[in-house]
Amino acid sequence: MELIQPKEPSSKHISLCHELHTLFQVMWSGKWALVSPFAMLHSVWQLIPAFRGYAQQDAQEFLCELLDKVQRELENTGTLTPATVPPGQRRLIRQVLSVVNTIFHGQLLSQVTCLACDYRSNTVEPFWDLSLEFPERYHCSGKETASQFPCQLTEMLAKFTETEALEGSIYACDQCNSKRRRFSSKPVILTEAQKQLMVHKLPQVLRLHLKRFRWSGRNHREKIGVHVSFDQVLNMEPYCSRDPSSPTPPRAERFAYELSAVVMHHGKGFGSGHYTAYCYNTEGGFWVHCNDSKLNVCTVEEVCRAQAYILFYTQRVSQDKGKAF
């Protein structure tokens, strides 16, 4: 066993992309049994001050910040591409520089329906992960009740995409107000409406964040410790929008996702505990439990018993050149 301990970066220009690239190269080289990402950690401390030091931090918040910083760094690099680079190579550079968006970027369809005229207003919004709420029974009941009622990942996805009634007559419908002049003295017509979120475009890697931490009456965040059942294969079709203008329905494999990683939080509260992860090795075809410097091969049954905090699902490669939904 050999420990990799890179020296603290001496350059004034710190690059998260470079440190990630170097770290992945070392990890996948197969030369070392243990890797200490000191240079990567130092770069994070410098570029994301909120995560500086050794205090407990949230894995979901860190991942969001890290990916955002990496994508911004890549975009800034793209602006420095010399004008002399041939168009074909420039396109390739743009594809490489948008790798974070290519992998994690999806789209949500936010649809608001006016209950007075049934007019539907659609807005497409980007997303890089889906944060899923627990059912209401886990927010208003005691711990003993939560342990009695199992929770399914599909139930949480259904809750995310369920139709929600907007409270009161607060919606200014474009259709109902279409005959009203822009500068008319007549009041804007407000109606009752309902809203629904659906997945409009699926990413290559779907990241699902289970919102286990809630604010309690004592002004601190406590953990919802119930087990959430999830499967190796996830069908996202029930949670996606439909295109009525399309002559043929999308191929079923475009909705199929396979479990690739599970992040767990061990502990009772938000400000304490420990994170471990289960990762699927695609080359070897086996699962590994990662706990700091300890790595153990495990079964998929053990993975499915995990108390998941973040789930990663990878889209199956479809037969039509692997294009995403």
Order of alpha helices (4+ residues) and beta strands (2+ residues): beta-alpha-beta-alpha-alpha-alpha-alpha-beta-beta-beta-alpha-alpha-beta-alpha-beta-beta-beta-beta-beta-beta-beta-beta-beta-beta-beta-beta-beta-alpha-beta
